Amino acid sequence: MAITEQVLYQSIECALLEGRLPAGTPLRERHLAESFEVTRGMVRKVLIRLGQDGKLDVQPNRGAFVPTPTPAQVVDAYQARVALECGALMELSARITPAQLQQLQEMVRHEHSAAASGQARQHSVRMAGNFHTAVVEILGSPTLLAMCRQLIARTQMYVALYEPQSASECAPQEHAQVLQALEKRDAQGAAQAMKAHLLLVQNRVLQRMQPRPCAPVADILKSIIQGH
């Protein structure tokens, strides 16, 4: 397979969302370029894109690294999400339409199906993020949506890095509880269910913030590319 910019981007993103690259892992331009026989310019563009998407920490004159959050940064990100998403639900509960509810219900059904079929971790992480994004997107505020996407991208990495694989089955159940309250137009209940869900995820992340070893980055990425 020819290693295009998009193939390289997707393989690194997949490795990140599946938690295969531990916190702090460096992604070296020269090493990746040599391993995949591509230009350093291509690698640089991919790493910058991943940094802009909140998946990597790109540091001037140092390079790109898998994020290494502190416990305080994890708490700060989830507290921001609680404020944003619970506020969104309070507003949304009064004016959500049957079609919009159906859209969210369908997303949760897909999450349940994915969990039951044992799909790859990256899919459960993506689907969970898509549900939260959709809740805010329905409000129709581009500013709020941009803030939400940035926070979700950051916390997706925390989940991928530290939350246990088994916890992926919890997300659709917790999302369903939010929807049950939303269906009843219960603003307080929906906000409380969302807050409880986000704080449970936060605490699962905090409990497992331990360093772990990593296989060579190029070997991990090649196995992902070959798997596709």
HELIX and SHEET records of a PDB file:
HELIX    1   1 GLU A    5  LEU A   17  1                                  13    
HELIX    2   2 GLU A   29  PHE A   36  1                                   8    
HELIX    3   3 ARG A   40  GLN A   52  1                                  13    
HELIX    4   4 PRO A   71  LEU A   92  1                                  22    
HELIX    5   5 PRO A   98  SER A  117  1                                  20    
HELIX    6   6 ARG A  121  GLU A  137  1                                  17    
HELIX    7   7 PRO A  142  TYR A  162  1                                  21    
HELIX    8   8 GLN A  165  GLU A  169  5                                   5    
HELIX    9   9 CYS A  170  GLU A  183  1                                  14    
HELIX   10  10 ALA A  187  GLN A  207  1                                  21    
HELIX   11  11 VAL A  217  GLY A  227  1                                  11    
SHEET    1   A 3 PRO A  26  LEU A  27  0                                        
SHEET    2   A 3 GLY A  63  PHE A  65 -1                                        
SHEET    3   A 3 ASP A  57  GLN A  59 -1                                        
END                                                                             
